[in-house]
């Protein structure tokens, strides 16, 4: 309810319902996690998420070579894409952050033979 506090969606009225697509880019090294939550946010709004082959849940992704890597494309009505993007991105970012820090902690523990 934080992103859309009521059923009156001003942004949706402005952009309309034309079919559009949006691209999800990963711009920092880390472990990708939360794909299912990202996808569900958009599925509930009538959109479809098409994942790239590199976008594997739990996979460490290195973006050093290119600066960013395309993970997915979201297709659907532009007003629905805008309604779901903040919640979907926040959830994916949080899950990926936790997974990345967890992987770093595991690596450090193994390095210390713990």
N, C-alpha and C positions, 0 to 999 in steps of 0.2 A: 503493500500500500504506500510505501514511501515514494516510489517513482510515479505512480499513477493513483493519487489519493481519491479519485472519484471516477465515475463512468464517463465524465465529460473530458474527453481527451483533445485539448486544443491543438497539440502538435499533429494529431491524426487528421484533424479537419484541414490543416494547412497543407500537408503533403499528399493527402488523398490515398487511394487504394490501388494505384497502379502496381503491377508486378515488377519488382526490382530485385537486385541482389546486393549483398554486402560481403566483404572479405574479412576473415579473421586472420590476423598476422601475429606471429610470435616474434617479439623484438628483444627478448632477453634469454640468455641461457637458463635452462632449468628442466625440471621434470613436469611433463604435461599430465594433469589430473583433473577430473571433473567433467569429462566429455559428456557423460550421460545427463548431467544436470544442465549443461549448456544446451544440449539437444532438446531436452524436455521443455525448457523455457520457451523455445521457439515452436515446438510441436503444439503446445497448448494454445498458441496464437495462430495456428494454421500455416506455419512456415516449415520449410524443409532445410535440413543441414546436410551438406555433402562434404564429407571429410576427405582430406588428402591422405595418401598412403603413409606419409611420415607422422601423422597425428595419432599415434598409438598411446593409449592410456598407460601411464606409468613409465613411458619412455623418456630418457634424458635427451634433450634436443639442444644442439649447439648451433647458434645463429651467427657465430663469429665470422664465418666466411662471407656472408651476404648482408649481415645486419638485420635481416628479418626473414622469416620463412612463412609461407602461406600454409595455414592449417585447415581452413574450411571456407566454404561459401554458404551463405544463408540466402535462400530464395523465398519470396512471398510478397504479400502486399506491403508496400513501403511503410504504412502506418503501423503494421504489426511488427515489422523489423525494428522500428524505432521504439515501440513499446517494450520489446523484450531485450534489447541490446544491453542496457545498463545492468539489469539483474543477471543476465547470462554472463556478461564479462566479469562482474564482481565475483560471482560464484566460481567461475573458471580460474580467475586470478587467485582467489583464496585457496582453493584446492591445490592448485599448482604450487603456490608458495609453501604450503604445509608439506607437500610431497618433496619439494626441492630441499627444504631444510631438514626433513627427515632423512633423505638420502645422504646429505652432508654429515649428519650426526652418525649414521651407520658407518660411513666410510671412515670417519675419525675414530670411532670405537674399534673398528677392525684394524686400523693402523696402529692403535695402542694395544692390540691383542687382548681386547677386553671382551 
